[in-house]
Each structure stands twice: as C-alpha cells, then as structure tokens.
C-alpha cells in the first residue's frame, strides 16, 4: 500500500473555514449521528471541505476534527487512508481519474493515460501550467461494461476514445464542463448492448401496454361462462405427486369403507411393556422409574439371558 502524506508546508494555506452554506450543512450532518458518535461525520465533512477547496488541506483536517471533538491524529488517519481525499492541490477545473484496471486496460485506457500525459502533465498529481487540470490513474470505478472510462469530480464518462476524451478535457479547460453529458459517450442507454437490443425489442411488450393477460381479460365472454385456469407448461403425468387425489382440497373423495379398510387400530396400552427396556438392546429387562418413584412393573419378563433385572424387580 502506498504511503500518503500531506502536501508540503509551502503550499498549505494558513487556515480553513467553511463558507456560510457549508457550515450550515456541516451542523446538520453532525446532528444525524447519536450523541457521542459525532466522530462518524468525519468522512462527509472532509468531502465537503474538499469540494469547497478542491483538495484536503492540513487546516481543513484540523478544523473538521475540532468540530466533532476528534483528536487530530484520528482525523489525519482517515484523510491519509482513503484515496478519495486529495492531499495536494489538483486542477481547479478538472481532476481526471483514469481507470487503469484490467477491463478498461483491455479496452484502451492506456491510450487515455498517454493523452493525459501529453495534454496535462507527464506525471500524475501534477497540474498543467495554468493549474486548471490534473490527472491520476485509479482502480476500478464500477463501469467495466462501459470501459474505458474516467471520473471527473463526481461524474463518470464512459465508452471513451482518445479523441472523445480530448474534447472533454478541452471543454473543462474552457470552463464548459457542464455542457458535457456524463455517462456513455456513444449512442446507448447506460449499460445496454452497444450493438443494440437483442431481446425485449418490442416496446409495447416492455411497457406492458398490450400484455397477454390484458388481452384475455378484454376478450368478450358469453354470459354464465368462466375462464378455466391455464395449464401451460404442465405436461400430463401419472406421478403420485401430481395425482388429483393428493391435491388439497382433493376433488376425489374416498369412500367410508375404503378409509376404514386402510386404517389400523391404535396400539393397546400396555404399561408393563412400556416400562421395560427392549431386551435385545441390553440382554435383560430394566424397569424404569415412574415420576412417583414406584417401579413400573410388578412382574418383569425375563430377557434373552434368562436373568431377572438387577434392580430386584420381581
């Protein structure tokens, strides 16, 4: 893991303070957490400080720590751990994060990186001559199907070519970044197939305007008739599991004599036998004690060994 340190003291501002709007937002953000858990607001507050200043300064980290009563070292640990926080000045108009993970690399991200080196600066985290642009290579940003892609601030720009990225950089350099639509830069919707849909091509079916069930419901029926349930995709079978007689409630009823013939009598209650251990298990009968402490049987039968119970049951 790379070591992340704060920017040199020569570029650090003397102090930091949220502007009026961000200060009001920060107070509300802190209130979202229970009393004693205000430290949980450190990440959203640092992000808001970065959005205001363009990067996270040492003074901003200390200011946020003071707002939530967090030791400076803890706030510094958070700021230096997460790579989403820029610890040195970046481009004031655009900081371009180029995804270099395998899917984007296979789709041409190396050409995008070469363009940034040529157009902005040979090294990442360095601004151009006017300080308006900077770039860096990052790991996967979750748009693999639309590779290659870049992130500029909070927006993703996907399905890029070097030519298209060149145009986007020029737009941000001219202060017209809002004119560039985020998302895929080719003619497709989000992550839909680039070559066009291969399924669900009938818009009427997709929107449900002409759903089959609606057509059936709208079909005229003769008075007094009912629509039977569909048996589509239900092949005829003679398996016991699908026999009509096992359905609940079953349309087929057994006769009284048939039920009686299939029934068996309940076993007779034999207290003496119930109180004895199975002779084949231990070779001899052992009467069990009843809860009242009495022996279970007055005369226990002999086991296979022919011996009476050791407990003295007569």
C-alpha positions as CSV (number, residue, x, y, z in Angstrom):
1,X,0.0,0.0,0.0
2,X,1.4,3.4,-0.9
3,X,2.3,5.9,1.7
4,X,0.1,9.0,1.6
5,X,1.4,12.2,3.2
6,X,0.1,15.8,3.4
7,X,1.3,18.3,0.9
8,X,4.4,20.3,1.6
9,X,4.0,23.2,4.1
10,X,4.9,25.7,1.4
11,X,1.5,25.1,-0.4
12,X,-0.6,24.7,2.8
13,X,-2.9,27.6,3.5
14,X,-2.7,29.3,6.9
15,X,-6.3,28.5,7.9
16,X,-9.6,27.0,6.8
17,X,-13.3,27.8,7.4
18,X,-16.4,26.5,5.8
19,X,-18.4,29.1,4.0
20,X,-21.9,30.0,5.3
21,X,-23.8,27.4,3.3
22,X,-21.3,24.6,4.0
23,X,-21.1,25.5,7.7
24,X,-24.9,25.1,8.0
25,X,-24.8,21.9,6.1
26,X,-22.0,20.6,8.3
27,X,-24.0,21.3,11.5
28,X,-27.0,19.3,10.1
29,X,-24.7,16.5,9.0
30,X,-23.3,16.1,12.6
31,X,-26.8,16.0,14.0
32,X,-27.5,12.9,12.0
33,X,-25.4,10.9,14.4
34,X,-26.3,10.0,18.0
35,X,-24.7,11.9,20.9
36,X,-21.2,10.6,21.5
37,X,-20.9,9.3,17.9
38,X,-20.2,12.6,16.2
39,X,-16.8,11.2,15.0
40,X,-18.8,9.3,12.4
41,X,-19.3,12.5,10.5
42,X,-15.6,12.9,9.7
43,X,-15.8,11.5,6.2
44,X,-18.7,13.6,4.9
45,X,-17.2,16.7,6.4
46,X,-13.8,16.1,4.8
47,X,-15.5,15.5,1.5
48,X,-17.4,18.8,1.8
49,X,-14.1,20.6,2.7
50,X,-12.5,19.0,-0.4
51,X,-15.4,20.1,-2.6
52,X,-15.1,23.7,-1.3
53,X,-11.3,24.0,-1.6
54,X,-10.5,21.5,-4.3
55,X,-8.3,19.4,-2.0
56,X,-8.0,18.5,1.7
57,X,-5.6,20.8,3.5
58,X,-4.0,20.3,6.9
59,X,-6.0,23.2,8.2
60,X,-9.3,21.6,6.9
61,X,-8.5,18.3,8.7
62,X,-7.8,20.1,12.0
63,X,-10.9,22.3,11.6
64,X,-13.1,19.2,11.0
65,X,-11.6,17.4,13.9
66,X,-12.3,20.4,16.2
67,X,-16.0,20.5,15.0
68,X,-16.6,16.9,16.1
69,X,-14.2,16.6,19.0
70,X,-11.9,14.2,17.4
71,X,-8.1,14.0,18.1
72,X,-6.1,15.4,15.2
73,X,-4.2,12.1,14.7
74,X,-7.5,10.2,14.2
75,X,-8.7,12.7,11.6
76,X,-5.3,12.5,9.9
77,X,-5.5,8.7,9.8
78,X,-8.9,8.9,7.9
79,X,-7.7,11.6,5.5
80,X,-4.5,9.8,4.6
81,X,-6.1,6.3,4.4
82,X,-8.9,7.0,1.8
83,X,-7.6,7.8,-1.7
84,X,-10.8,9.7,-2.4
85,X,-9.2,12.6,-0.5
86,X,-6.7,14.7,-2.5
87,X,-3.9,15.7,-0.1
88,X,-2.2,18.1,-2.6
89,X,-3.6,20.8,-5.0
90,X,-5.2,19.4,-8.1
91,X,-6.7,21.1,-11.2
92,X,-9.1,23.8,-10.3
93,X,-11.4,23.0,-13.3
94,X,-10.9,19.3,-13.7
95,X,-9.1,16.4,-11.9
96,X,-9.3,13.4,-14.3
97,X,-9.2,10.0,-12.7
98,X,-8.5,7.4,-15.4
99,X,-9.4,3.8,-14.6
100,X,-6.5,1.5,-15.4
101,X,-7.9,-1.8,-14.1
102,X,-7.9,-4.8,-16.5
103,X,-11.3,-4.3,-18.3
104,X,-10.5,-0.7,-19.0
105,X,-6.9,-1.5,-19.9
106,X,-8.1,-4.1,-22.4
107,X,-10.4,-1.5,-23.9
108,X,-7.8,1.2,-24.4
109,X,-7.3,3.0,-21.1
110,X,-3.5,3.2,-21.7
111,X,-4.2,5.4,-24.7
112,X,-6.3,7.7,-22.4
113,X,-3.4,7.8,-19.9
114,X,-1.0,8.7,-22.7
115,X,-3.3,11.5,-23.8
116,X,-3.4,12.9,-20.2
117,X,0.4,12.8,-20.0
118,X,0.7,14.7,-23.3
119,X,-2.1,17.2,-22.7
120,X,-1.8,17.9,-18.9
121,X,1.4,16.7,-17.4
122,X,3.8,13.8,-17.8
123,X,3.4,12.8,-14.1
124,X,0.1,12.2,-12.2
125,X,-1.0,14.6,-9.4
126,X,0.8,17.5,-11.1
127,X,-1.2,20.3,-12.6
128,X,-0.8,21.8,-16.0
129,X,0.9,25.2,-16.5
130,X,-2.2,27.2,-15.5
131,X,-3.1,25.0,-12.6
132,X,-6.6,24.2,-14.1
133,X,-6.1,20.5,-15.0
134,X,-4.5,17.4,-13.3
135,X,-4.9,13.6,-13.6
136,X,-4.2,10.3,-11.9
137,X,-4.7,6.6,-12.6
138,X,-7.1,4.8,-10.3
139,X,-8.5,1.4,-9.7
140,X,-11.9,0.0,-10.8
141,X,-14.7,2.5,-10.6
142,X,-17.6,0.1,-11.4
143,X,-18.3,0.8,-15.0
144,X,-16.5,-2.2,-16.5
145,X,-19.1,-2.9,-19.1
146,X,-18.7,0.6,-20.5
147,X,-14.9,0.6,-20.5
148,X,-12.8,2.6,-20.8
149,X,-13.9,5.4,-18.6
150,X,-12.8,8.3,-16.4
151,X,-14.2,10.2,-13.4
152,X,-14.1,13.9,-13.2
153,X,-15.2,15.1,-9.8
154,X,-18.4,13.0,-9.2
155,X,-19.3,12.3,-12.8
156,X,-18.3,9.3,-14.9
157,X,-17.6,9.5,-18.6
158,X,-17.7,6.1,-20.3
159,X,-17.2,4.4,-23.7
160,X,-14.3,6.8,-24.4
161,X,-11.9,7.1,-27.2
162,X,-8.8,9.3,-27.0
163,X,-10.5,11.7,-29.4
164,X,-13.6,12.0,-27.2
165,X,-11.6,12.4,-24.0
166,X,-9.6,15.2,-25.8
167,X,-12.8,17.0,-26.5
168,X,-14.0,16.6,-22.9
169,X,-10.7,17.9,-21.5
170,X,-10.9,21.0,-23.8
171,X,-14.5,21.6,-22.6
172,X,-13.5,21.6,-18.9
173,X,-10.4,23.7,-19.7
174,X,-12.7,26.3,-21.2
175,X,-14.9,26.3,-18.2
176,X,-17.7,24.5,-20.1
177,X,-17.7,21.2,-18.3
178,X,-21.4,21.4,-17.6
179,X,-22.0,21.1,-21.3
180,X,-20.6,17.6,-21.4
181,X,-23.2,14.9,-20.6
182,X,-22.0,12.3,-18.1
183,X,-22.4,8.6,-18.8
184,X,-21.8,6.7,-22.1
185,X,-20.3,8.8,-24.8
186,X,-21.8,6.6,-27.6
187,X,-25.3,6.0,-28.7
188,X,-26.6,3.7,-26.0
189,X,-28.6,3.9,-22.7
190,X,-26.5,3.3,-19.6
191,X,-25.1,-0.3,-20.0
192,X,-27.4,-1.5,-22.8
193,X,-25.7,-3.5,-25.6
194,X,-23.5,-1.2,-27.8
195,X,-24.8,-3.1,-30.9
196,X,-28.5,-2.6,-29.9
197,X,-31.0,-4.7,-28.1
198,X,-31.2,-8.4,-28.8
199,X,-34.2,-9.1,-26.6
200,X,-37.3,-7.2,-25.4
201,X,-37.2,-5.3,-28.7
202,X,-41.0,-4.8,-28.8
203,X,-41.6,-1.6,-26.8
204,X,-45.3,-2.5,-26.4
205,X,-44.4,-5.7,-24.6
206,X,-41.8,-4.0,-22.4
207,X,-44.1,-1.2,-21.3
208,X,-47.0,-3.7,-20.8
209,X,-49.5,-1.8,-23.0
210,X,-50.5,-5.0,-24.8
211,X,-49.9,-7.6,-22.2
212,X,-51.4,-11.0,-23.0
213,X,-53.4,-11.1,-19.8
214,X,-55.0,-7.8,-20.6
215,X,-56.0,-9.0,-24.0
216,X,-57.6,-12.1,-22.4
217,X,-59.4,-10.0,-19.9
218,X,-60.7,-7.7,-22.6
219,X,-61.9,-10.6,-24.8
220,X,-65.7,-10.9,-24.8
221,X,-67.1,-13.9,-22.9
222,X,-70.5,-15.5,-23.1
223,X,-72.8,-14.8,-20.1
224,X,-72.5,-17.6,-17.5
225,X,-69.2,-18.9,-18.6
226,X,-65.9,-18.9,-16.6
227,X,-62.3,-18.9,-17.7
228,X,-60.6,-22.1,-16.6
229,X,-57.0,-21.8,-15.2
230,X,-54.2,-22.2,-17.7
231,X,-52.3,-25.5,-17.8
232,X,-49.5,-24.1,-20.0
233,X,-46.2,-25.9,-19.4
234,X,-47.9,-28.5,-17.3
235,X,-47.4,-31.8,-19.1
236,X,-49.7,-34.7,-18.3
237,X,-48.2,-37.1,-15.8
238,X,-49.2,-40.1,-13.8
239,X,-46.7,-39.5,-10.9
240,X,-48.1,-39.8,-7.4
241,X,-47.0,-36.3,-6.5
242,X,-49.3,-34.8,-9.2
243,X,-52.2,-37.2,-8.9
244,X,-55.6,-35.4,-8.5
245,X,-56.3,-37.4,-5.3
246,X,-53.4,-35.8,-3.4
247,X,-54.4,-32.3,-4.1
248,X,-55.7,-30.2,-1.2
249,X,-58.7,-30.0,-1.2
250,X,-58.9,-33.1,-3.4
251,X,-61.7,-33.4,-5.9
252,X,-61.7,-37.1,-5.4
253,X,-63.2,-38.4,-2.2
254,X,-62.5,-41.9,-0.7
255,X,-65.5,-44.0,0.4
256,X,-66.2,-44.6,4.1
257,X,-65.5,-48.4,3.7
258,X,-62.2,-47.6,1.9
259,X,-61.0,-45.3,4.6
260,X,-61.9,-47.9,7.3
261,X,-60.1,-50.7,5.4
262,X,-56.9,-48.5,5.1
263,X,-57.0,-47.6,8.8
264,X,-55.3,-49.6,11.6
265,X,-56.3,-49.8,15.2
266,X,-54.4,-47.8,17.8
267,X,-51.9,-49.9,19.7
268,X,-53.2,-51.3,23.0
269,X,-51.9,-49.6,26.2
270,X,-49.5,-52.0,27.9
271,X,-48.0,-50.2,30.9
272,X,-45.8,-53.2,31.8
273,X,-44.3,-53.4,28.4
274,X,-43.8,-49.6,28.2
275,X,-41.8,-49.6,31.4
276,X,-39.3,-52.2,30.2
277,X,-36.2,-51.7,28.2
278,X,-36.0,-53.7,24.9
279,X,-34.4,-57.0,25.8
280,X,-32.5,-57.2,22.5
281,X,-30.7,-54.0,23.4
282,X,-29.2,-54.8,26.8
283,X,-29.9,-58.5,27.0
284,X,-32.1,-58.1,30.0
285,X,-35.2,-56.1,31.0
286,X,-34.8,-53.0,33.1
287,X,-37.9,-51.4,34.6
288,X,-37.9,-47.6,34.5
289,X,-39.0,-45.5,37.5
290,X,-42.2,-43.6,37.3
291,X,-42.2,-39.9,38.5
292,X,-43.9,-41.0,41.7
293,X,-40.9,-43.2,42.5
294,X,-42.7,-46.6,42.1
295,X,-41.3,-49.4,39.9
296,X,-43.0,-49.6,36.6
297,X,-43.9,-53.3,36.5
298,X,-44.7,-55.8,39.3
299,X,-43.5,-58.8,37.3
300,X,-40.9,-58.1,34.6
301,X,-40.4,-60.7,31.9
302,X,-37.1,-62.3,31.5
303,X,-34.7,-61.2,28.8
304,X,-32.7,-63.4,26.4
305,X,-30.2,-64.2,29.1
306,X,-33.0,-65.5,31.3
307,X,-31.9,-63.3,34.3
308,X,-34.2,-61.0,36.2
309,X,-33.5,-57.3,36.4
310,X,-30.5,-56.4,38.6
311,X,-32.6,-53.8,40.3
312,X,-34.6,-56.5,42.0
313,X,-37.8,-56.3,40.1
314,X,-39.8,-59.4,40.9
